[in-house]
Amino acid sequence: MKLYTSIGPSPRIVRIAAAEKGIALDLVEIDIMGGECRRDPYMAKVNPLGTLPALETDAGQIITEVLAIGEYFEELVPSPPLIGTTPETRAEARMWARRIDLGFATPLTLGFRAAEGRPMFEPRLIVAPEEAAPALKAMAFWTLDFLNEQCAARDYVAGASPTMGDILLLAFVDFAKAVGMDPIGGREWLAAWHARMSARPSAAA
């Protein structure tokens, strides 16, 4: 399979999930800083939305959106599970992944694009007003407080082993750190969880 990848948290999510599953990927680097993903041939042949990552299957199908790609990996290679093994554990894993996606990753991304990332993103897509950035970031960090409280008795967000929610959270926590935010300070469970996740070999993907 071929993965169109780049810098940034979303492509890293797919690389980590593949590493956890032992799935080999042919990586095709796309220059997002230079805007390669926002013009042809990438938009015409790979992803008309101009976003990354994009997975090209062995059959030639293009799949985008990190959670959809994670579901595809789970279907191909069920073990080790990243979305559970029973209806109950799959529902739990998907619930937490959705909470992290909507509550943390999305507002964090929108807040970054409205502020620090504005020079790069404003010419390419619609961005929120700059004055909205603090509120968007506050929404994201509220979700970290929620996770820190709700997951205190668990090693990982959905239980005793990592799921797609953990991978999503790791990639965006590390992104927040890389752009000068402090997502971990004062959050005891999150700090211990981050150490566990970062120690996994897949985290280097």
C-alpha positions in Angstrom: 0.0 0.0 0.0 1.1 3.6 -0.7 0.7 6.4 1.9 0.8 10.0 0.8 2.3 11.6 3.9 3.9 14.7 5.2 4.9 16.6 8.3 2.0 17.1 10.7 -0.1 15.1 13.2 -2.6 13.5 10.8 -0.2 11.6 8.6 1.7 10.5 11.7 -1.5 8.9 13.1 -1.7 6.6 10.1 2.0 5.8 10.3 1.7 4.9 14.0 -1.4 2.8 13.4 0.4 0.9 10.6 3.5 0.4 12.8 1.3 -1.0 15.6 -0.3 -3.4 13.1 3.0 -4.4 11.4 1.7 -3.0 8.1 4.4 -2.0 5.6 3.7 1.2 3.7 5.3 2.7 0.6 5.7 6.4 1.8 5.3 9.2 -0.7 6.3 12.5 0.8 4.2 15.5 -0.1 5.5 19.0 0.5 2.7 20.7 2.4 4.8 23.8 3.2 5.3 24.4 -0.5 1.6 23.8 -1.1 2.1 20.6 -3.2 -1.1 19.1 -1.7 -3.2 22.1 -2.8 -2.6 21.8 -6.6 -2.5 19.2 -9.3 -1.5 16.4 -9.8 -2.1 15.7 -6.1 -5.7 17.1 -6.0 -6.6 15.6 -9.4 -5.2 12.2 -8.9 -5.2 11.6 -5.1 -7.4 13.8 -2.9 -9.5 16.6 -4.3 -9.8 18.1 -0.8 -6.0 18.7 -0.9 -5.5 17.2 2.6 -3.1 14.6 4.0 -2.8 11.7 4.6 -4.2 9.6 1.7 -3.9 5.9 1.5 -3.8 4.1 -1.8 -4.7 0.5 -1.4 -3.2 -2.4 -3.4 -6.4 -2.3 -5.5 -5.9 1.4 -6.3 -8.6 2.8 -4.1 -7.8 6.1 -2.3 -8.9 6.4 1.3 -8.6 9.6 3.3 -9.5 10.6 6.9 -7.4 9.1 9.6 -10.1 7.2 11.5 -11.4 5.7 8.2 -7.9 4.5 7.4 -7.6 3.1 10.9 -10.8 1.2 10.4 -9.5 -0.2 7.1 -6.3 -1.3 8.8 -8.4 -3.0 11.5 -10.3 -5.0 8.9 -7.1 -6.0 7.1 -5.1 -6.9 10.3 -7.4 -7.5 13.3 -4.6 -8.2 15.7 -3.4 -6.4 17.7 -6.7 -4.6 17.9 -6.9 -0.9 17.8 -10.7 -0.7 17.7 -11.6 -3.5 20.1 -12.6 -7.2 19.7 -16.3 -7.2 20.8 -19.2 -4.9 20.0 -18.8 -3.4 23.5 -15.0 -2.7 23.2 -15.4 -1.4 19.7 -18.1 1.0 20.8 -15.9 2.2 23.7 -12.9 2.7 21.5 -14.8 4.6 18.8 -16.5 6.7 21.4 -13.2 7.9 22.8 -11.7 8.4 19.4 -14.6 10.6 18.5 -14.4 12.6 21.7 -10.7 13.2 21.1 -11.2 14.1 17.5 -14.1 16.5 18.0 -13.1 17.8 21.4 -9.3 18.1 21.1 -7.8 17.7 17.6 -10.4 19.7 15.7 -10.5 22.9 17.9 -6.7 22.7 18.4 -6.2 22.6 14.7 -8.7 25.4 14.0 -7.1 27.5 16.8 -3.6 27.0 15.4 -4.7 27.9 11.9 -6.4 31.1 13.2 -3.2 32.2 15.0 0.3 30.7 14.6 -0.5 28.9 11.4 -2.4 31.8 9.8 0.3 32.9 7.3 0.4 29.4 5.9 -3.2 28.5 5.9 -5.1 31.8 5.2 -4.1 31.8 1.5 -5.2 28.2 1.1 -8.5 27.7 2.9 -11.1 29.4 5.1 -9.7 30.0 8.6 -11.4 31.2 11.7 -11.0 34.9 12.8 -7.8 35.5 14.7 -9.8 36.6 17.8 -11.4 33.1 17.9 -8.1 31.3 18.4 -8.0 31.6 22.3 -11.5 30.2 22.6 -10.8 27.3 20.2 -7.6 26.4 22.1 -9.5 26.6 25.4 -12.0 24.1 24.1 -9.2 21.8 23.2 -7.5 22.1 26.5 -10.8 21.6 28.4 -11.0 18.2 26.7 -7.5 17.4 28.0 -8.8 18.2 31.5 -11.8 15.9 30.9 -9.5 13.1 29.7 -7.2 13.6 32.6 -10.1 13.1 35.0 -12.1 10.4 33.3 -9.2 8.2 32.4 -7.3 8.4 35.7 -7.9 4.7 36.5 -6.8 3.4 33.1 -3.5 3.0 31.3 -5.0 4.1 28.0 -8.0 6.1 27.0 -10.3 3.2 26.4 -8.8 0.6 28.8 -5.8 -1.5 29.2 -4.3 -1.3 25.7 -3.9 1.4 23.1 -6.6 2.2 20.6 -7.0 4.7 17.7 -8.0 7.3 20.3 -4.6 7.0 22.0 -2.8 7.3 18.6 -4.9 10.4 17.7 -4.3 12.0 21.1 -0.5 11.3 21.0 -0.1 12.9 17.6 -2.0 16.0 18.5 -0.5 16.4 22.0 3.0 16.2 20.4 1.9 18.7 17.7 0.7 21.1 20.4 4.1 20.8 22.1 5.9 21.4 18.9 4.1 24.7 18.2 4.8 26.1 21.7 1.7 25.0 23.7 1.9 23.1 27.0 -0.7 20.3 26.8 0.8 18.2 29.6 1.6 20.6 32.4 -0.5 20.0 35.5 -2.2 16.9 34.1 -0.9 13.9 36.0 -2.6 11.1 34.2 -1.9 12.7 30.8 1.8 13.0 31.7 2.0 9.3 32.7 0.0 8.2 29.6 2.2 10.3 27.3 5.3 8.6 28.7 3.8 5.2 28.1 2.7 6.0 24.5 6.0 7.7 23.7 7.9 4.7 24.8 6.2 2.4 22.3 8.3 1.7 19.2 5.4 2.9 16.9 5.7 6.4 18.3 8.8 6.9 16.2 6.8 6.5 13.0 
